[in-house]
Amino acid sequence: MRTKITALAAAALLLASAAPAQAAPTVPPLNRAALAAAVADLPNDEVSGALVRVSGPAGSWTGSGGVSRLGTTRPVSPEGRFRIGSATKLLTAATALRLAERGALSLDDTVQRLLPDLLPAEFEPITVRQLLNHTHGIAGNGLPHKSTGWFAENRYRTWDPREVVELGVAKGPLHAPGAEQRYGNQGYLVAGLVIEAVTGRPYADSVRELVIRPLGLRDTYLPGAETRIRGEHSHGYQLREDGTHWDVTAANPTFQWAAAEAVSSARDLDRLINALVLGDLLTERSRTELLTRPLPGAAHGLGVTRIELGGVVLWGKTGDRPGYNSGVAVTEDGARTIAYSVNTLDMEAGELPRTAERIITAALAP
């Protein structure tokens, strides 16, 4: 079985020996000075700015570091919006679960029935649940979408999601449905198509009706082909070989669509993860589905990832887009929620930025 190590999961390596295992783990007292120090040296050689929100009955802190735009002294707003990348999967999974609660679809229904012209005959039946828990076996599109050259050529292109899905479908099945968990975007692109098929409406309309509006997520939206970020936000950059910085904030996110297109804020992500894991947006049955990992040792449920840091279990999601790396997670007991965004300077780094490591460590370590 193969799973992708997410940013917060990678941070577990930093905290594995930070605290002894406990029968009933609780978070340590919040170290506000450590959180402030985690973002105090910005901008640096990999990040231009960062914002952090830590909340919960065990203590709260909101802050930021660096600048919202290079060449200025304007600080990063802790309330600003940012591209959340794969944390969009939280919205897609929640929408599918709420449609299932309404009887509009079943998680046991198959792609072959709902989208009869999408998959060739060599694919075995794939359920909606398998799309959402990354056990579907549909290959990725194979395009180097996080490389600087590809981004430069395609940043303003509008993609049809079926076009992206079909690039992977053409490769044939990776494995039998349910046999392995392989993290990726394809299952969520297909899930977006399923949502449209069962509702007869655009995917974004269902997300707004079933998740964004009920939770009052005032900063969260699905941009479609809109390239700018609305409202207060910090800019993302790519460092060139000559030492100058290329502003990569504006981009058409249709390539990521239902897997990674959304824009949000730390406040909204905090509210969203708490509503899904601990709140009443979902029924108890849906929450069980959300948090169920399909195979022994699997990291992902439906849209969420289980993370263990220093003996404390959290559920959350990370995401990244050119210029942006972010994450959100809540402890199982709701004692602490962390949401952050850092503005990265290298879209090809492929590693958790050191600043993000410091933020996570400061928020969760003793």
C-alpha positions as CSV (number, residue, x, y, z in Angstrom):
1,M,0.0,0.0,0.0
2,R,1.3,3.4,-0.9
3,T,0.2,6.7,0.6
4,K,1.5,10.3,0.2
5,I,3.1,11.9,3.3
6,T,1.4,15.2,3.8
7,A,3.0,18.3,5.3
8,L,1.5,17.8,8.8
9,A,2.3,14.1,8.7
10,A,5.9,14.9,7.9
11,A,6.0,17.2,10.9
12,A,5.2,14.3,13.1
13,L,8.8,13.2,12.6
14,L,9.9,16.4,14.3
15,L,7.7,15.8,17.3
16,A,7.8,12.1,17.7
17,S,10.0,12.3,20.8
18,A,8.7,15.6,22.0
19,A,6.2,14.1,24.5
20,P,5.7,10.7,26.1
21,A,2.7,8.6,25.0
22,Q,-0.3,9.2,27.2
23,A,-3.5,7.2,27.8
24,A,-5.5,10.3,27.1
25,P,-3.3,12.7,25.3
26,T,-3.8,16.4,25.9
27,V,-2.1,19.4,24.3
28,P,0.5,21.3,26.3
29,P,0.0,24.9,27.4
30,L,0.1,27.2,24.4
31,N,3.5,28.9,24.0
32,R,2.7,32.2,22.4
33,A,6.3,33.3,22.4
34,A,7.3,30.3,20.4
35,L,4.6,30.9,17.8
36,A,5.7,34.5,17.5
37,A,9.3,33.4,17.1
38,A,8.3,30.9,14.4
39,V,7.4,33.7,12.0
40,A,9.8,36.4,13.3
41,D,12.6,36.0,10.7
42,L,10.5,36.6,7.6
43,P,11.1,37.2,4.7
44,N,13.8,34.6,4.5
45,D,15.3,32.5,1.6
46,E,12.2,30.3,1.2
47,V,9.2,32.2,2.5
48,S,8.1,35.8,2.1
49,G,5.3,35.8,4.7
50,A,3.1,33.6,6.9
51,L,0.0,33.8,8.9
52,V,-1.1,31.5,11.8
53,R,-4.3,30.9,13.8
54,V,-4.3,28.6,16.9
55,S,-7.5,28.2,18.7
56,G,-9.4,26.1,21.2
57,P,-10.1,25.8,25.0
58,A,-6.4,25.1,25.6
59,G,-5.4,28.6,24.3
60,S,-5.6,30.8,21.3
61,W,-3.1,32.9,19.3
62,T,-3.3,34.7,16.0
63,G,-0.3,36.3,14.3
64,S,1.8,36.8,11.2
65,G,5.3,37.5,9.9
66,G,7.0,38.8,6.9
67,V,5.4,41.1,4.2
68,S,2.3,40.7,2.1
69,R,4.1,41.9,-1.0
70,L,7.8,41.9,-1.6
71,G,9.3,45.4,-2.1
72,T,7.0,46.8,0.5
73,T,6.8,46.9,4.3
74,R,3.1,46.0,4.4
75,P,2.6,43.2,7.0
76,V,0.8,40.0,6.3
77,S,-2.8,40.1,7.6
78,P,-3.7,37.2,9.8
79,E,-7.2,37.5,8.4
80,G,-6.1,37.4,4.8
81,R,-7.2,34.9,2.1
82,F,-4.9,32.4,0.4
83,R,-5.0,29.5,-2.0
84,I,-5.7,26.3,0.0
85,G,-4.8,23.8,-2.6
86,S,-5.7,20.2,-1.6
87,A,-7.6,21.4,1.5
88,T,-10.3,21.9,-1.1
89,K,-10.9,18.2,-0.7
90,L,-12.5,18.9,2.7
91,L,-15.2,20.9,0.8
92,T,-15.7,18.2,-1.8
93,A,-15.9,15.3,0.6
94,A,-18.3,17.3,2.9
95,T,-20.5,18.1,-0.1
96,A,-20.7,14.5,-1.2
97,L,-21.5,13.3,2.3
98,R,-24.3,15.9,2.6
99,L,-25.7,14.8,-0.7
100,A,-25.7,11.2,0.5
101,E,-27.6,12.3,3.7
102,R,-30.2,13.8,1.4
103,G,-30.5,10.6,-0.7
104,A,-29.1,12.3,-3.8
105,L,-26.3,9.8,-4.1
106,S,-25.0,6.7,-2.3
107,L,-21.3,6.3,-1.4
108,D,-21.8,2.7,-2.6
109,D,-22.9,3.8,-6.1
110,T,-20.4,3.4,-8.9
111,V,-18.7,5.8,-11.3
112,Q,-19.8,3.5,-14.1
113,R,-23.5,4.0,-13.3
114,L,-23.3,7.8,-12.6
115,L,-20.8,8.6,-15.4
116,P,-21.3,5.8,-17.9
117,D,-19.1,7.2,-20.6
118,L,-16.0,8.0,-18.4
119,L,-14.2,4.7,-17.7
120,P,-13.4,2.1,-20.3
121,A,-14.4,-1.6,-19.8
122,E,-11.1,-2.6,-18.3
123,F,-11.9,-0.6,-15.1
124,E,-13.7,-2.6,-12.4
125,P,-16.6,-0.8,-10.6
126,I,-15.4,2.1,-8.6
127,T,-17.6,3.5,-5.8
128,V,-18.0,7.1,-4.8
129,R,-16.5,6.2,-1.4
130,Q,-13.3,4.9,-3.2
131,L,-13.0,8.2,-5.1
132,L,-13.0,10.0,-1.8
133,N,-10.6,7.8,0.1
134,H,-8.0,7.5,-2.7
135,T,-8.5,3.7,-3.3
136,H,-10.1,4.1,-6.8
137,G,-7.1,3.1,-8.8
138,I,-7.4,5.8,-11.5
139,A,-3.9,7.1,-12.5
140,G,-2.9,10.7,-12.2
141,N,-2.7,13.0,-15.2
142,G,1.1,12.8,-15.3
143,L,1.6,16.5,-16.1
144,P,4.4,18.4,-14.3
145,H,2.0,21.0,-13.0
146,K,4.2,22.0,-10.0
147,S,7.2,22.8,-12.2
148,T,8.1,26.4,-13.0
149,G,8.1,25.9,-16.8
150,W,4.7,24.1,-16.9
151,F,3.2,26.8,-14.7
152,A,4.5,29.6,-16.8
153,E,3.0,28.1,-20.0
154,N,-0.4,27.1,-18.4
155,R,-1.1,29.5,-15.5
156,Y,-4.0,31.2,-17.4
157,R,-5.3,28.2,-19.3
158,T,-8.9,27.1,-18.6
159,W,-9.2,23.3,-18.3
160,D,-12.2,21.1,-18.6
161,P,-12.0,18.6,-15.6
162,R,-12.9,15.7,-17.9
163,E,-9.9,16.6,-20.0
164,V,-7.6,16.2,-17.0
165,V,-9.3,13.0,-15.8
166,E,-9.1,11.4,-19.2
167,L,-5.3,11.9,-19.2
168,G,-5.1,9.4,-16.3
169,V,-7.9,7.1,-17.5
170,A,-6.0,6.6,-20.7
171,K,-3.3,4.8,-18.7
172,G,-5.6,2.1,-17.6
173,P,-6.3,1.1,-14.0
174,L,-3.4,1.2,-11.5
175,H,-4.9,-1.5,-9.2
176,A,-8.2,-3.1,-8.3
177,P,-10.6,-0.6,-6.6
178,G,-10.1,-0.8,-2.8
179,A,-6.8,-2.7,-3.0
180,E,-4.4,0.3,-2.3
181,Q,-4.6,3.9,-1.1
182,R,-2.7,6.2,-3.4
183,Y,-3.2,9.9,-2.6
184,G,-3.9,12.2,-5.5
185,N,-6.3,14.6,-7.2
186,Q,-8.0,12.3,-9.8
187,G,-10.5,10.8,-7.4
188,Y,-11.7,14.3,-6.4
189,L,-12.0,15.5,-10.0
190,V,-14.2,12.5,-10.7
191,A,-16.1,13.2,-7.5
192,G,-16.8,16.7,-8.7
193,L,-18.2,15.3,-11.9
194,V,-20.3,12.9,-9.9
195,I,-21.7,15.8,-7.8
196,E,-22.7,17.6,-11.0
197,A,-24.2,14.4,-12.5
198,V,-26.5,13.8,-9.5
199,T,-27.5,17.4,-8.9
200,G,-27.7,18.7,-12.5
201,R,-25.9,21.8,-11.2
202,P,-22.3,23.2,-11.2
203,Y,-20.1,21.6,-8.6
204,A,-19.4,25.0,-7.0
205,D,-23.2,25.7,-6.5
206,S,-23.5,22.5,-4.4
207,V,-20.4,23.3,-2.3
208,R,-21.8,26.8,-1.6
209,E,-25.3,25.5,-0.7
210,L,-24.3,22.5,1.5
211,V,-21.0,23.7,3.1
212,I,-20.0,27.3,2.7
213,R,-23.3,29.0,3.5
214,P,-24.4,26.8,6.4
215,L,-21.1,27.3,8.1
216,G,-20.9,31.0,7.4
217,L,-17.5,30.7,5.6
218,R,-17.3,34.3,4.5
219,D,-13.8,34.1,3.1
220,T,-14.1,30.8,1.2
221,Y,-15.0,30.6,-2.4
222,L,-14.5,28.5,-5.6
223,P,-12.9,30.8,-8.1
224,G,-13.6,28.8,-11.3
225,A,-11.5,30.4,-14.0
226,E,-11.1,33.6,-12.0
227,T,-7.3,34.3,-11.8
228,R,-7.1,36.9,-9.0
229,I,-7.6,36.4,-5.3
230,R,-10.4,38.5,-4.0
231,G,-10.0,40.8,-1.0
232,E,-7.1,41.0,1.5
233,H,-4.3,38.5,0.6
234,S,-0.6,38.1,0.5
235,H,1.3,37.5,-2.7
236,G,3.1,34.3,-3.6
237,Y,6.4,34.2,-5.5
238,Q,8.9,32.1,-7.4
239,L,12.6,32.8,-7.0
240,R,14.4,33.1,-10.3
241,E,18.0,32.0,-10.9
242,D,19.1,35.7,-11.2
243,G,17.8,36.4,-7.6
244,T,14.7,38.3,-8.7
245,H,11.2,37.2,-7.6
246,W,8.4,36.3,-10.0
247,D,4.9,37.1,-8.7
248,V,2.8,33.9,-9.2
249,T,-0.3,35.0,-7.2
250,A,-2.6,35.2,-10.2
251,A,-3.4,31.8,-11.8
252,N,-6.3,30.0,-13.3
253,P,-7.2,27.1,-10.9
254,T,-9.4,25.1,-13.2
255,F,-6.7,22.4,-13.6
256,Q,-7.2,21.6,-9.9
257,W,-11.0,22.2,-9.8
258,A,-12.7,20.0,-7.1
259,A,-9.4,18.7,-5.8
260,A,-7.5,21.9,-5.1
261,E,-9.0,25.1,-6.5
262,A,-10.5,26.9,-3.4
263,V,-9.5,30.1,-1.7
264,S,-10.1,30.5,2.0
265,S,-8.7,32.0,5.3
266,A,-7.4,30.6,8.5
267,R,-10.6,31.6,10.3
268,D,-12.7,29.7,7.8
269,L,-10.5,26.6,7.7
270,D,-10.6,26.5,11.5
271,R,-14.4,26.6,11.4
272,L,-14.6,24.0,8.6
273,I,-12.4,21.4,10.2
274,N,-14.1,21.7,13.6
275,A,-17.5,21.5,11.9
276,L,-16.5,18.3,10.1
277,V,-14.7,16.4,12.9
278,L,-16.5,17.7,15.9
279,G,-19.5,19.8,14.9
280,D,-23.0,19.1,13.6
281,L,-22.7,19.9,9.9
282,L,-22.6,16.1,9.3
283,T,-24.7,13.3,10.8
284,E,-22.9,10.8,13.1
285,R,-23.0,8.3,10.3
286,S,-21.4,10.7,7.8
287,R,-18.7,11.6,10.4
288,T,-17.9,8.0,10.8
289,E,-17.5,7.7,7.0
290,L,-15.3,10.8,7.0
291,L,-12.9,9.5,9.6
292,T,-12.8,5.9,8.4
293,R,-9.4,4.8,6.9
294,P,-10.1,2.1,4.4
295,L,-7.0,-0.1,4.9
296,P,-4.6,-1.0,7.7
297,G,-2.0,1.7,8.0
298,A,-3.8,4.1,5.7
299,A,-3.4,7.8,6.4
300,H,-6.5,9.2,4.7
301,G,-10.2,9.1,5.4
302,L,-12.7,11.0,3.2
303,G,-10.9,14.3,2.6
304,V,-9.1,14.3,5.9
305,T,-5.8,12.9,7.1
306,R,-5.0,11.3,10.5
307,I,-1.9,12.8,12.0
308,E,-0.2,11.8,15.2
309,L,2.2,14.4,16.7
310,G,3.9,13.8,20.0
311,G,1.2,11.3,21.1
312,V,-1.7,13.6,20.2
313,V,-4.0,12.6,17.3
314,L,-5.3,15.2,14.9
315,W,-7.4,15.2,11.8
316,G,-6.7,17.7,9.1
317,K,-5.5,18.5,5.6
318,T,-2.6,20.3,4.0
319,G,-2.4,22.0,0.6
320,D,-0.1,23.8,-1.7
321,R,-0.2,25.8,-4.9
322,P,2.6,27.9,-6.5
323,G,3.4,30.6,-3.9
324,Y,1.2,29.1,-1.1
325,N,1.6,26.2,1.4
326,S,-1.1,25.8,4.1
327,G,-2.6,23.4,6.5
328,V,-5.3,22.9,9.1
329,A,-5.9,20.3,11.8
330,V,-7.8,19.8,15.0
331,T,-7.1,17.4,17.9
332,E,-9.6,14.6,18.4
333,D,-10.8,16.2,21.7
334,G,-11.0,19.7,20.1
335,A,-8.5,21.1,22.5
336,R,-6.5,22.8,19.8
337,T,-6.9,23.8,16.2
338,I,-4.1,25.1,14.0
339,A,-4.5,26.8,10.6
340,Y,-1.6,28.4,8.8
341,S,-0.5,29.7,5.4
342,V,3.1,30.4,4.3
343,N,4.0,32.2,1.0
344,T,6.7,30.1,-0.5
345,L,9.4,31.1,-3.0
346,D,10.0,27.8,-4.8
347,M,7.1,25.8,-6.2
348,E,9.4,22.9,-7.1
349,A,10.8,22.4,-3.5
350,G,8.5,19.5,-2.8
351,E,9.2,19.7,0.9
352,L,7.5,21.1,4.0
353,P,8.9,24.7,4.3
354,R,11.1,25.2,7.4
355,T,8.8,28.0,8.5
356,A,5.8,25.6,8.4
357,E,7.8,23.1,10.5
358,R,8.5,25.8,13.1
359,I,4.8,26.9,13.2
360,I,3.6,23.3,13.7
361,T,6.2,22.6,16.3
362,A,5.5,25.8,18.2
363,A,1.7,25.1,18.2
364,L,1.8,21.5,19.3
365,A,5.1,20.7,21.1
366,P,5.6,21.2,24.9
